[in-house]
Every structure is written in structure tokens, then in C-alpha cells.
Amino acid sequence: MLEKEFKYYLDHQAELLKKYNGRVIVIKGDKVIGDYNSEAEAYTESLKSNELGTFLIQVCTPGSDSYTQTFHSRVVFS
């Protein structure tokens, strides 16, 4: 779900950065339908005119940090 929107972001990240760097953008299909100051604002405003699960909220920043998470654990395997 939302693979098309995420692929759009990845394929157009460089051009999106020129316009939306540091902003939170909302992507639906292959179009940016909004840009906001925070993820909460993007979510609240997007729900007013779009069904949940039909749009992607993405922080627009350079590199992969905005869409990659690292989890650390103290678990040791032996």
C-alpha cells in the first residue's frame, strides 16, 4: 500500500527538495497535494479531504534519513 506514492518520492526527491526542503509533504498518486510544518498538521489537514490510507506523509529532506529507521537492541545472540 502506498508503494506508488513512495516510489514517486524516491524518483523525484531531488526536484522535491528544491521546493519543499524541510517541509512535510503529502503525496497522493504521483502528485504532491500539500506541504506542512509538521506531520500532525499534514495528517489532520489531509484527512479533511482524503480517505485514510490513500496518501503518504513524507518529511522532505536529503538522503535516506527521512524514510529509514534504525533500531538498537541489547540482545546478544550466541
Summary of the structure (lengths in Angstrom):
residues: 78
radius of gyration: 14.6
end to end distance: 36.8
largest distance: 51.9
contacts: 176
relative contact order: 0.21
helix: 35%
strand: 19%
